[in-house]
């Protein structure tokens, strides 16, 4: 069973917000953002088709936003797959409510300007409670019941001002996004504006879901993620790590053996790997740390966790400056990832190491170019860059990288001459 990523209910709000900015850009949320943004082209169709199509797209947007709120409230860290929690009625109801709020604002702005800001404040105060009620109950009558809304607000107390602020900020940002995209050609402005709106809506509902999770006892919300994690044995891993740390006080080797068997599974969670490495450090087992580093780096890279893998590469490099991932594919992927994240020295070192370890690999010219560009520009070492390119020797006349290598070598030669 795949590992279930969970969020503790007591996670501080500031940390939730910090993590939340990446939430709409992960997994199914990103795919949904893109798909719905492109679907907004339907609004360019003739009047009635365009109106009904746009309404359907907004319904899908609010339905997935309700999914995000429910999923987060149940303790899941990752965005939900499309349609696993939501309800079509919730999507239509949320669309109707928010379009009604927008229409009221437009009418007030045109015909009754003095009422615009009072109206904005009123909707900012009541919409979070309505959104939460609709996301869980999909019952418009209940969501508009003042007594029910009062119970929702009372469940948060003064903390209810947080989703109010989120909604106000959401409105401001959507207006800012519309202004920012107004100068773009319409064919480009439609998906760009829609993507920004989707991002902001999913973020707002995710954060409100986090607040519901913190008060789940009051609202009667089940901790589905925790229950699923327990069923899949993830809690057993946490207990195993705690058992190993306790055992290490008397018998460190037994503690290491206890963890070693579980770590043979590529799906072993980070808590076990970190516990294992902590025990190795306590015993001063440098070589074992390097061996384990190779194993875990391979697993992380294969699993798409390049940032964590790069941190581990740095840790192993501190132990052994000549350390290099033992698989050329992984070393290359991590060199590219390091360059993307601005870790230029590490990227250049990985490129150098690639040429040292696998000079005959077909990808060697690619990584020589990458390393030379980093050494020549950000790192200001054109001489070192020329040396790295020189290690390729003379490439065949029909090699696809020959022209790039020659051009870069000429540029570096000029820079080195100036220096």
Secondary structure, DSSP 8 states (H G I E B T S, - for coil): -----B--TT--HHHHHHHHTTGGGSHHHHHHHHHHHHHGGGGGS-HHHHHHHHHHHHHHHHHHHHHHHHHHHTTBSS---TTSS--HHHHHHHHHHHHHHHHHHHHHHHH-GGGHHHHHHHHHHHHHHHHHHHHHH--HHHHT-HHHHHHHHHHHGGGHHHHHHHHHHHHHHHHHHHHHHTTS-HHHHHHHHHHHHHHHHHHHHHHHHHHHHHTHHHHT---HHHHHHHHTTHHHHHHHHHHHHHHHTT-HHHHHHHHHHHHTSTT--HHHHHHHHHHHHHTT-HHHHHHHHHHHHHHHHHTT-HHHHHHHHHHHHHH-TT---SSHHHHHHHHHHHHHTT-HHHHHHHHHHHHHH-TTSTTHHHHHHHHHHHHHTTT--HHHHHHHHHTT----TT-TTHHHHHHHHHHHHHHHHH-
